Amino acid sequence: MESKSQYLGSLVLIIISCLLYTMFNQLSSNMTNIKTSFEKNYVQEDASFIADKKLNNIKDLESKFNMSIEETRSIDYSVSKDKTLRIFSENTKVNIPAIIEGKELSGKDILIDPAYAKANELKIGDSIKLYNQNLTISGFMSLPNYIYPIKSESDLLNDPNVFGIAVISKDDFNNINKGSSSYSIKFNGDKNSVDSKIAQFKDYLKSENIVIFKWTNISENPRVTYVGAKIDGINKVSSSMPVAILLLTCILTGIVMWRMLKREPVVIGTLYALGYRKREIMKHYLMYPLSIALAGGIIGTILGTFTLRPMLNFMVMYFNMPIDSASFSIKYIVISILLPVIFLSICGYFVVNKALKCSPVELMRGGKEKGKVSFIERKLKLDTLKFSTKFKVREQLRSIPRSIFLLLGVVLATMLLLYGFAAKSSIDFLMKDTYENAYKYQYEYVFNALQQGTPSKGEAFSVSPFTLKSDNKTGFSVYGISTDSKYISLKDKSGTKLNTDKIIITKPLADKLKVKPQDTIQVVNKLDSREYSITVDSIAETYVGEYIYMSLTKFNAMLKYPVNSYMGLWSKDKLSIPENKLLRAATIDDFKKAFDSMTQPMQYAVGTMSFMSFIIGLIVIYVVTSLIIEENKESISLMKVFGYRKKEVYSLILNSSSFIIVIGYIIGVPILLASLSAMFNSITKSMNFAFPVTIRYTYVLVGFLVIYITYEISKVLSRKKINKISMTEALKSGME
């Protein structure tokens, strides 16, 4: 009860660390299980492709290649000017829609994804007009190849307010008499041989003179791979943040116990002399950290389990998967409770064992280290300083562990506080760098067949998917663009605009392939399986997309396409192109709206992290301040006897840690940026963009103000303790 603030601080930190550990690990485990069962139960494709001819021998192909293959019809229906609903025909063999709520399709029904329904206030039983048909929403569904429902594969963010997916029956789709066809394939048997089976199937299509216009393996589909990247990110957070807080708690508990043992050497020495064994005394003092660890572990774990369901519901806002029930892994519950017990027991044992190494006589005389001056303090020339400065410096040097604990606490609070701000700054920079400076078009149209001639409107371009010859799992796109392109503006590291007549590689792809200018890479076209050599001239300092750009003339010559042929158009204005000629259409505004939609929940995340950092910072600073006050009771009492005013006492005692707060914040900012950079580089390995980590100076300033205000609040709370110390404390000490 004498040190309740310190023990309460330790308890709260353990609760926070166990809550985070349980929540993130249970969330990651459930997300992995849900994704795996969803992909298996509803037959996620191994690949999908678009061909120039209709496949009429599907049953023969299924038998020949031991696979399931199904034709999927789709069309983008413009609900309004800025709102698109992608309609799919119902599959029964591959990419089967999973009913989340409601019932299966019957005549004149439609299934839609729940995020789009929620964003647009649609309910089961509502009617949707689709061209000349009125369809009734029979339920909400998920598609195994659209777990993260983005409109285009080059998009980073989804916005359910403007884009959603839906499924209707094959009969209803045929009545529309519009749209394009693609084929989804799923191989049976050993999954390790999928790549070789895909190669054999491509060779067969090539031998039948069937031209593949687009081919996407599931391992390259961002609508699926982004989910895995998110789960990896959760795993990294679940393993680092709780352990960091636990280590902080160990230091705090160790300091508190060491201080307590320094107060009681006479008691311990007397117990030794009376015949108490070292083991009995050790057991007595270890009850403090053990009871705190056990209580904090149990409370934190229970709170963590309660947060699982809300977190799963939150994740489903982004990833469209059916969640039947949440399962709790006993492993993580046991580890969450045992982790603080083990950490604090080891920490407590070393602290107590060090104190018990002294003999009973030494302990009864006050211990070996009573009045000991540290090496650093002896070396510093403090006599030339003012008394107030000298007092504050000595206060820190005479308790190095306490100062280290405060420093680490401020560093951790800084990293938590600025985590959300850094993420938002980085995304802002990514948006401005890519979608304002690099890509200047508003509309992008990709045709479902090769076009020839000079377009009357818009700027022509072509695109084709490739892989490395040495690693067929490393995929990227090669663009053919106009030599005087108005819509693609690429710059090098120095900010100089690059000539689009040269072969240019984007920074994310250059980093992944470890390519430098003038390097030659051997690649394989995914559509025709032919090998090509590409020599890179320059690296573009843009962060979105793993692309190689070359002139449209070089592109056509390399792939042996007709002169003046192209696959798509970029334009500032909306073009009138028949839907049945388009493979896809997208706008930059779609991405910007998706970005705005994504930053709204990020604001809540920033608020939550800021509150958590405030609590941790307040606990750490208040506990250290309390320790300083309790260790200086005699000095504070003497100051009052000598006539020091309250403000002077406050300044000497409470302001001694000010420079540690500043140093901790300064150290915390670069550590945060370095850790975020490492984490984002690891996460984005499976994505087609790099994540530049940056933070605005205004956010850094705001963060410092929050940390320093936290420090000031802890000082205000600690004033009561100073006021309670009476002048008689000095007399009592002298009598003892």
C-alpha positions in Angstrom: 0.0 0.0 0.0 3.0 2.3 0.6 3.9 2.0 -3.2 0.5 1.5 -4.6 1.0 3.9 -7.5 4.0 2.0 -8.7 2.3 -1.4 -8.4 -0.9 -0.1 -10.0 1.2 1.3 -12.9 2.8 -2.2 -13.4 -0.6 -3.8 -13.3 -2.1 -1.5 -15.9 0.9 -2.0 -18.2 0.6 -5.8 -17.9 -3.1 -5.6 -18.6 -2.5 -3.5 -21.8 0.3 -5.8 -23.0 -1.8 -9.0 -22.4 -4.9 -7.4 -24.0 -2.9 -6.6 -27.1 -1.2 -9.9 -27.3 -4.4 -11.9 -26.9 -6.4 -9.7 -29.3 -3.8 -9.6 -32.1 -2.8 -13.2 -32.0 -6.4 -14.5 -31.7 -7.4 -12.1 -34.6 -4.5 -13.4 -36.7 -5.3 -17.0 -36.0 -9.0 -16.5 -36.8 -8.4 -14.5 -40.0 -6.0 -17.3 -41.2 -8.5 -20.1 -40.4 -11.4 -18.2 -42.0 -9.4 -17.4 -45.2 -8.2 -21.0 -45.5 -11.6 -22.6 -45.0 -13.3 -20.0 -47.3 -10.8 -20.7 -50.1 -11.2 -24.5 -49.7 -15.0 -24.8 -49.2 -15.9 -22.4 -52.0 -13.3 -23.6 -54.5 -11.0 -20.6 -55.0 -9.5 -20.6 -58.5 -5.9 -21.3 -59.2 -5.9 -18.9 -62.1 -8.3 -17.0 -64.4 -7.8 -15.9 -68.0 -9.5 -14.1 -70.9 -9.1 -15.6 -74.4 -9.9 -14.4 -77.9 -12.1 -17.5 -78.6 -14.8 -19.3 -76.7 -13.9 -22.7 -75.2 -16.4 -25.2 -76.5 -14.7 -28.4 -75.2 -14.8 -27.7 -71.4 -15.6 -31.2 -70.3 -12.7 -32.6 -72.4 -10.3 -30.1 -71.0 -11.4 -30.9 -67.4 -10.7 -34.6 -68.1 -7.5 -34.0 -69.9 -5.9 -31.7 -67.3 -7.7 -33.1 -64.2 -9.2 -29.7 -63.3 -12.4 -27.8 -63.0 -13.0 -25.0 -65.5 -16.0 -22.6 -65.6 -16.9 -19.7 -67.8 -17.7 -16.5 -65.8 -19.6 -13.7 -67.3 -19.3 -10.2 -65.9 -20.3 -6.6 -66.5 -19.8 -3.3 -64.8 -23.2 -1.7 -64.3 -23.2 2.1 -63.6 -25.7 2.6 -60.8 -25.0 6.3 -61.0 -22.3 8.7 -62.3 -19.8 7.7 -59.6 -21.1 4.3 -58.5 -20.4 0.9 -60.1 -21.7 -2.5 -59.4 -19.7 -5.4 -61.0 -22.2 -8.2 -61.8 -21.1 -11.8 -62.1 -22.9 -14.8 -63.4 -23.4 -17.5 -60.7 -20.6 -20.1 -60.6 -21.2 -23.7 -59.5 -17.8 -25.3 -59.8 -15.1 -22.6 -59.2 -15.4 -19.4 -57.2 -18.7 -20.4 -55.7 -20.5 -17.5 -53.9 -20.7 -18.0 -50.1 -24.0 -16.9 -48.6 -23.3 -14.8 -45.5 -26.9 -13.8 -44.9 -30.2 -14.5 -46.6 -30.9 -17.3 -49.1 -29.6 -18.6 -52.4 -30.5 -17.3 -55.8 -33.8 -18.2 -57.5 -35.6 -16.4 -60.3 -35.1 -12.6 -60.5 -32.8 -12.5 -57.4 -29.4 -10.9 -56.8 -26.7 -11.4 -54.2 -24.5 -8.4 -53.2 -21.4 -8.0 -51.0 -22.3 -6.8 -47.5 -19.9 -3.8 -47.4 -21.5 -2.3 -50.5 -25.0 -3.0 -49.1 -24.1 -1.3 -45.7 -22.5 1.7 -47.4 -25.5 2.2 -49.7 -28.2 1.3 -47.1 -29.4 -1.7 -49.0 -31.3 -4.5 -47.1 -32.4 -8.1 -48.0 -35.7 -7.8 -49.8 -34.9 -4.5 -51.4 -35.3 -4.2 -55.2 -32.5 -3.2 -57.6 -33.0 -2.2 -61.2 -30.4 -3.8 -63.5 -30.8 -2.6 -67.1 -34.4 -3.7 -68.0 -34.8 -6.1 -65.0 -36.0 -5.5 -61.5 -34.1 -7.9 -59.1 -34.7 -8.6 -55.5 -31.8 -8.8 -53.0 -32.0 -12.3 -51.7 -28.9 -12.2 -49.5 -25.3 -11.0 -49.0 -22.4 -13.0 -50.3 -18.6 -13.3 -50.6 -16.5 -14.5 -53.6 -13.3 -16.4 -53.0 -11.5 -14.4 -55.7 -12.8 -11.0 -54.5 -12.0 -11.2 -50.8 -10.6 -7.6 -51.0 -13.1 -6.1 -53.5 -11.1 -3.5 -55.4 -12.3 -2.3 -58.8 -9.0 -2.6 -60.6 -6.0 -4.8 -59.8 -3.8 -1.7 -59.8 -5.9 -0.1 -57.0 -4.6 -0.1 -53.4 -7.8 0.7 -51.6 -11.5 -0.3 -51.9 -14.4 2.1 -51.4 -17.7 0.3 -50.9 -19.5 3.6 -51.3 -18.7 3.6 -55.0 -17.8 0.0 -56.0 -19.3 -3.3 -55.1 -19.8 -6.8 -56.5 -22.9 -8.8 -57.1 -24.0 -12.2 -58.4 -27.1 -13.1 -60.5 -28.1 -16.4 -62.1 -26.8 -17.4 -65.5 -30.3 -17.1 -67.0 -30.7 -13.5 -65.7 -27.3 -12.6 -67.0 -28.1 -14.0 -70.5 -31.2 -11.8 -70.5 -28.9 -8.8 -70.2 -27.1 -9.9 -73.4 -24.0 -7.8 -72.5 -20.7 -8.2 -70.7 -17.5 -10.1 -71.2 -16.4 -13.7 -70.5 -13.4 -15.1 -68.6 -12.5 -18.6 -67.5 -11.6 -19.7 -63.9 -9.7 -22.9 -63.5 -9.0 -25.1 -60.4 -6.6 -28.1 -60.6 -7.2 -31.2 -58.6 -4.6 -33.2 -56.8 -1.2 -32.0 -55.6 -1.0 -28.2 -55.1 2.8 -28.2 -55.4 2.6 -29.0 -59.1 0.1 -26.2 -60.0 2.7 -24.1 -61.8 3.7 -26.9 -64.1 0.0 -27.8 -64.8 -0.6 -24.1 -65.7 2.4 -24.2 -68.1 1.0 -27.3 -69.8 -2.4 -25.8 -70.1 -1.0 -22.6 -71.6 1.0 -24.7 -74.1 -2.2 -26.5 -75.1 -4.1 -23.2 -75.7 -1.2 -21.9 -77.7 -1.2 -25.1 -79.9 -4.9 -24.6 -80.5 -4.2 -21.0 -81.7 -6.1 -19.6 -78.8 -4.6 -16.2 -77.9 -4.7 -15.4 -74.1 -5.5 -11.7 -73.7 -5.1 -11.7 -69.9 -3.9 -14.3 -67.4 -3.9 -13.9 -63.6 -2.6 -16.6 -61.1 -4.3 -16.4 -57.7 -0.9 -15.8 -56.1 -0.7 -12.5 -58.1 -4.3 -11.4 -57.5 -4.2 -8.4 -55.1 -7.9 -9.1 -54.2 -6.5 -12.2 -52.4 -2.8 -11.4 -51.7 -3.6 -8.1 -49.8 -5.4 -10.2 -47.2 -2.3 -12.3 -46.5 -0.2 -9.1 -46.3 -2.6 -7.7 -43.7 -2.5 -10.9 -41.6 1.4 -10.7 -41.8 1.2 -7.1 -40.5 -1.0 -8.2 -37.6 1.5 -11.0 -36.8 4.3 -8.5 -36.6 2.4 -6.1 -34.3 1.3 -9.0 -32.1 4.8 -10.2 -31.5 6.5 -6.8 -31.0 4.3 -4.3 -29.2 3.1 -6.5 -26.2 6.6 -7.8 -25.6 8.0 -4.2 -25.6 5.4 -3.1 -23.0 6.2 -6.3 -20.9 9.9 -5.4 -20.9 9.0 -1.9 -19.8 6.9 -3.4 -17.0 9.8 -5.7 -15.9 12.1 -2.6 -15.6 9.4 -0.8 -13.7 8.8 -3.7 -11.3 12.5 -4.3 -10.9 13.1 -0.6 -9.9 10.2 -0.7 -7.4 11.4 -3.9 -5.8 15.0 -2.7 -5.7 13.9 0.5 -4.0 11.8 -1.5 -1.5 14.8 -3.8 -0.8 17.1 -0.8 -0.3 14.6 0.4 2.4 14.6 -2.9 4.2 18.2 -4.3 4.4 18.0 -4.1 8.2 14.8 -6.1 8.3 16.3 -8.7 5.8 19.5 -8.9 7.8 17.6 -9.5 11.1 15.5 -12.2 9.5 18.7 -13.9 8.3 20.2 -13.7 11.8 17.0 -15.2 13.3 17.4 -18.2 11.1 15.2 -17.5 8.1 16.6 -19.2 5.0 17.4 -17.4 1.8 14.7 -19.4 -0.1 12.0 -18.3 2.4 12.9 -14.6 2.1 13.2 -15.0 -1.7 9.7 -16.6 -1.8 8.3 -13.7 0.3 9.6 -10.9 -1.9 8.8 -12.7 -5.2 5.1 -12.7 -4.2 4.9 -9.0 -5.2 5.8 -9.4 -8.9 4.0 -12.8 -9.2 0.7 -11.5 -7.8 0.8 -8.5 -10.1 1.8 -10.6 -13.2 -0.9 -13.2 -12.5 -3.6 -10.6 -11.9 -2.6 -8.4 -14.8 -2.3 -11.4 -17.1 -5.7 -12.8 -16.3 -7.5 -9.5 -16.6 -5.7 -8.5 -19.8 -6.3 -11.9 -21.4 -10.1 -11.8 -20.5 -10.3 -8.2 -22.0 -8.4 -9.4 -25.1 -10.9 -12.2 -25.7 -13.8 -9.8 -25.5 -12.3 -7.6 -28.2 -12.0 -10.5 -30.7 -15.5 -10.4 -32.2 -15.6 -6.6 -32.7 -12.2 -6.7 -34.3 -13.3 -9.5 -36.7 -16.4 -7.5 -37.6 -14.1 -4.5 -38.2 -11.8 -6.6 -40.5 -14.8 -7.8 -42.5 -15.5 -4.2 -43.4 -12.4 -4.5 -45.6 -12.2 -8.2 -46.4 -15.3 -9.9 -47.6 -15.3 -13.3 -46.0 -18.0 -15.4 -44.3 -17.5 -15.6 -40.5 -19.4 -18.5 -39.0 -18.0 -18.2 -35.5 -14.9 -17.0 -33.6 -12.6 -19.6 -32.2 -10.3 -19.1 -29.3 -6.8 -20.7 -29.3 -6.0 -22.1 -25.9 -2.3 -21.7 -26.8 -2.4 -17.9 -26.9 -4.6 -17.7 -23.8 -2.0 -19.7 -21.8 1.0 -17.8 -23.3 -0.7 -14.5 -22.5 -1.1 -15.4 -18.8 2.3 -17.1 -18.5 4.4 -14.5 -20.3 4.2 -11.8 -17.7 4.6 -14.4 -14.9 7.8 -15.7 -16.5 9.2 -12.2 -17.4 8.5 -10.7 -14.0 9.6 -13.8 -12.0 13.0 -13.8 -13.7 13.3 -10.0 -13.3 12.3 -10.3 -9.6 14.6 -13.2 -8.9 17.7 -11.3 -10.1 16.8 -8.2 -8.2 16.1 -10.1 -4.9 19.1 -12.4 -5.4 21.4 -9.5 -5.8 20.2 -8.0 -2.5 20.5 -11.4 -0.6 24.1 -11.9 -1.6 25.1 -9.7 1.3 25.9 -11.2 4.7 23.4 -10.6 7.6 25.9 -8.2 9.3 26.3 -6.1 6.1 22.5 -6.0 5.6 21.9 -4.9 9.2 24.4 -2.1 8.6 22.4 -0.9 5.6 23.9 -2.9 2.8 27.1 -2.6 0.7 26.0 0.2 -1.6 24.7 2.7 1.0 25.9 6.1 0.0 27.9 4.8 -3.0 28.6 7.5 -5.7 28.6 6.3 -9.3 31.6 6.4 -11.6 29.9 8.9 -14.0 29.1 11.3 -11.1 32.7 11.1 -9.8 34.1 12.0 -13.3 31.7 14.9 -14.0 32.8 18.4 -12.8 29.5 19.4 -11.1 31.0 21.9 -8.6 31.0 24.6 -11.3 27.2 24.3 -11.8 24.4 26.1 -10.0 22.9 24.2 -7.1 19.6 23.6 -8.8 21.3 22.2 -12.0 23.8 20.1 -9.9 20.9 18.7 -7.8 18.9 17.7 -10.9 21.9 16.0 -12.6 22.8 14.1 -9.5 19.2 13.0 -9.1 19.4 11.2 -12.4 22.9 9.8 -12.0 22.1 8.2 -8.6 19.4 6.1 -10.1 20.5 5.0 -13.6 17.9 2.2 -13.9 15.1 4.7 -13.1 16.3 7.1 -15.8 16.6 4.3 -18.3 13.1 3.2 -17.5 11.8 6.7 -18.0 13.7 7.0 -21.3 12.3 3.7 -22.6 8.8 4.6 -21.5 8.9 7.9 -23.4 10.4 6.2 -26.5 7.6 3.6 -26.5 4.9 6.3 -25.9 6.3 8.4 -28.7 6.3 5.4 -31.1 2.7 4.6 -30.3 1.6 8.2 -30.5 3.2 8.9 -33.9 2.4 5.5 -35.4 -0.9 6.6 -36.8 0.4 10.1 -37.8 3.3 8.5 -39.7 1.0 6.1 -41.5 -1.3 9.0 -42.5 1.6 11.1 -43.7 3.0 8.3 -45.7 -0.3 7.6 -47.5 -0.7 11.4 -48.1 2.7 11.4 -49.7 2.0 8.3 -51.7 -1.2 9.9 -53.0 0.4 13.2 -54.0 3.5 11.6 -55.5 1.6 9.0 -57.6 -1.8 10.3 -58.4 -1.1 14.0 -58.7 2.5 14.1 -59.9 3.1 10.9 -61.9 -0.3 9.8 -63.3 -2.1 12.8 -64.8 -5.0 11.1 -66.6 -8.6 10.9 -65.1 -9.9 7.9 -67.0 -8.4 4.6 -68.0 -10.0 2.2 -70.5 -8.7 -1.3 -71.3 -10.2 -3.1 -74.3 -10.9 -6.8 -74.5 -9.3 -7.1 -77.9 -6.3 -5.5 -79.6 -7.1 -2.1 -81.3 -5.4 -0.7 -84.4 -4.9 2.7 -85.9 -4.8 6.2 -84.3 -7.5 6.8 -81.7 -9.7 9.9 -82.3 -9.8 10.7 -78.6 -7.5 9.9 -75.7 -3.9 8.6 -75.6 -3.1 5.1 -76.6 -1.2 2.6 -74.5 -0.6 -1.1 -74.2 0.1 -3.4 -71.2 1.1 -7.0 -70.9 2.0 -9.2 -67.8 5.5 -10.7 -67.4 7.4 -12.8 -65.0 11.2 -13.2 -64.3 12.7 -16.1 -66.3 14.6 -17.1 -63.1 11.5 -16.9 -60.9 8.0 -17.3 -62.4 6.4 -16.1 -59.1 7.8 -12.6 -59.5 5.3 -10.9 -61.8 5.0 -7.4 -63.1 3.5 -5.4 -66.0 5.2 -3.8 -69.0 3.5 -0.7 -70.5 3.9 0.7 -74.0 3.2 4.4 -73.9 3.5 7.4 -76.2 7.0 9.0 -76.5 5.4 12.4 -75.8 2.9 11.2 -73.2 0.8 13.9 -71.6 -0.5 11.5 -68.9 2.6 9.8 -67.5 5.2 12.0 -65.9 8.1 10.0 -64.4 11.1 11.6 -62.6 14.4 10.2 -61.3 15.8 10.6 -57.8 17.0 14.1 -58.5 13.6 15.2 -59.7 14.5 15.4 -63.4 11.8 14.3 -65.8 12.6 11.1 -67.6 12.3 10.7 -71.4 9.5 8.1 -72.0 11.3 7.1 -75.2 13.7 5.2 -72.9 13.0 2.0 -70.9 12.0 3.0 -67.4 11.4 0.8 -64.4 9.5 1.9 -61.2 11.3 2.0 -57.9 9.2 -0.8 -56.2 10.1 -3.2 -59.0 13.8 -2.0 -59.2 14.1 -2.7 -55.5 12.5 -6.1 -55.7 14.7 -7.2 -58.7 17.8 -5.3 -57.4 18.1 -3.7 -60.8 20.3 -0.7 -61.7 20.3 1.4 -64.9 21.9 -0.4 -67.9 21.1 -3.8 -66.3 19.4 -6.4 -68.6 16.7 -8.7 -67.2 15.4 -11.9 -68.7 11.6 -12.1 -68.7 8.8 -14.4 -69.8 5.5 -13.1 -71.2 2.7 -14.7 -69.3 0.4 -14.6 -72.3 2.5 -16.3 -75.0 5.2 -17.9 -72.7 8.0 -16.4 -74.9 11.3 -15.2 -73.4 12.5 -11.6 -73.9 15.5 -9.4 -72.8 14.8 -5.9 -71.5 17.6 -3.4 -70.8 16.7 -0.8 -68.2 17.7 2.8 -68.9 16.4 4.7 -65.9 14.6 4.2 -62.5 11.5 6.2 -61.8 11.1 7.5 -58.3 7.4 6.6 -58.1 6.1 4.2 -55.4 2.9 2.7 -56.8 3.1 -0.2 -59.3 5.7 -2.7 -60.3 5.9 -1.5 -63.9 8.3 -1.2 -66.8 7.6 1.6 -69.3 8.8 1.7 -72.9 7.6 3.4 -76.1 4.5 1.9 -77.7 6.6 1.4 -80.9 9.2 -0.7 -79.0 6.4 -2.6 -77.1 4.7 -3.6 -80.4 8.0 -4.6 -82.0 9.1 -6.6 -79.0 5.8 -8.6 -78.8 5.4 -8.7 -82.6 2.1 -6.9 -82.5 0.9 -4.9 -85.6 2.3 -1.4 -86.0 0.0 1.3 -84.5 -1.8 -1.3 -82.3 -2.8 -0.6 -78.7 -4.8 -2.1 -75.9 -6.2 0.9 -73.9 -6.7 4.6 -73.7 -6.0 7.3 -71.2 -8.0 10.5 -71.1 -8.8 13.6 -69.1 -12.5 13.4 -70.2 -14.9 10.5 -70.1 -15.1 8.6 -73.4 -18.1 7.0 -75.0 -17.0 3.4 -75.5 -19.4 0.4 -75.8 -19.3 -1.8 -72.7 -19.0 -4.9 -74.7 -15.6 -3.7 -76.0 -14.1 -3.0 -72.6 -12.2 -5.3 -70.3 -12.2 -2.7 -67.6 -12.7 1.1 -67.0 -11.4 3.0 -64.0 -10.9 6.6 -62.9 -8.4 8.3 -60.6 -11.3 9.7 -58.7 -12.2 6.1 -57.7 -8.9 5.7 -55.9 -9.1 9.2 -54.3 -12.6 8.4 -52.9 -11.3 5.0 -51.7 -8.4 6.8 -50.0 -10.8 9.2 -48.2 -13.0 6.3 -47.2 -9.9 4.5 -45.8 -8.6 7.5 -43.8 -11.8 7.8 -41.8 -11.3 4.6 -39.8 -7.6 5.5 -39.6 -8.5 8.6 -37.7 -10.2 6.4 -35.1 -7.0 4.2 -35.0 -4.8 7.4 -34.5 -7.1 8.4 -31.7 -6.9 5.0 -30.0 -3.1 4.8 -30.3 -2.8 8.4 -29.0 -4.9 7.6 -26.0 -2.9 4.4 -25.3 0.4 6.3 -25.6 -1.0 9.0 -23.3 -1.9 6.3 -20.7 1.5 4.6 -20.9 3.4 7.9 -20.9 1.4 9.1 -17.9 2.0 5.8 -15.9 5.7 5.8 -16.6 6.3 9.4 -15.9 4.1 9.4 -12.8 5.7 6.3 -11.4 9.2 7.7 -11.9 8.2 11.0 -10.4 6.8 9.2 -7.4 10.0 7.2 -7.0 12.0 10.5 -7.1 9.8 12.0 -4.4 9.9 9.0 -2.1 13.7 8.7 -2.5 14.1 12.4 -1.6 11.8 12.6 1.3 14.6 13.8 3.6 15.9 16.3 1.1 12.3 17.7 0.5 11.8 17.9 4.3 15.2 19.8 4.7 14.3 22.2 1.9 11.1 23.1 3.8 13.1 23.5 7.0 15.5 25.8 5.2 12.6 27.9 3.9 12.4 26.9 0.3 9.1 27.9 -1.3 6.7 25.3 -2.8 7.6 26.4 -6.4 11.3 26.0 -5.7 10.8 22.5 -4.3 8.6 21.6 -7.2 11.2 22.8 -9.7 14.1 20.9 -8.0 12.3 17.6 -7.6 9.7 17.5 -10.4 11.7 19.1 -13.2 14.8 17.0 -12.8 13.6 14.6 -15.6 12.7 17.2 -18.2 15.7 16.6 -20.4 15.1 12.8 -20.4 11.6 13.5 -21.8 13.1 15.5 -24.6 15.8 13.0 -25.3 13.3 10.1 -25.2 11.1 11.8 -27.8 14.0 12.7 -30.1 15.2 9.0 -30.0 11.6 7.7 -30.5 11.0 9.5 -33.8 13.8 7.9 -35.9 13.2 4.4 -34.2 9.6 4.6 -35.2 10.4 5.6 -38.8 13.0 2.8 -39.1 10.7 0.1 -37.6 7.8 1.2 -39.8 10.0 1.2 -42.9 11.2 -2.4 -42.1 7.6 -3.5 -41.4 6.2 -2.0 -44.6 9.0 -3.4 -46.7 8.2 -6.8 -45.3 4.4 -6.5 -45.8 4.6 -5.0 -49.3 6.8 -7.8 -50.7 3.6 -9.4 -52.1 2.1 -6.1 -53.3 2.8 -4.1 -56.4 4.0 -0.9 -54.6 6.6 0.4 -52.2 5.6 2.3 -49.1 7.6 5.5 -48.5 7.7 6.2 -44.7 7.6 9.8 -43.8 6.0 12.1 -41.2 5.0 15.8 -41.4 6.8 18.2 -39.1 3.5 19.4 -37.8 2.7 15.9 -36.6 6.1 15.7 -34.9 5.4 19.0 -33.1 1.9 17.9 -32.1 3.3 14.6 -30.8 5.9 16.4 -28.7 3.3 18.7 -27.2 1.1 15.7 -26.2 4.1 13.9 -24.6 5.2 17.1 -22.7 1.6 17.9 -21.6 1.5 14.3 -20.3 4.7 15.1 -18.3 3.2 18.3 -16.9 0.0 16.4 -15.9 2.1 13.8 -14.0 3.9 16.7 -12.2 0.6 18.3 -11.1 -0.6 14.9 -9.8 2.7 14.5 -7.9 2.6 17.8 -6.1 0.2 16.4 -3.5 2.8 13.9 -2.5 5.4 16.7 -2.0 2.9 18.7 0.0 2.2 15.8 2.3 5.9 15.5 3.4 6.4 17.3 6.7 9.5 19.0 8.1 9.7 16.4 10.8 10.8 13.8 8.2 14.4 15.2 8.4 14.3 15.0 12.3 13.0 11.4 12.2 15.8 10.5 9.8 18.4 12.0 12.1 17.1 10.2 15.2 17.1 6.9 13.3 
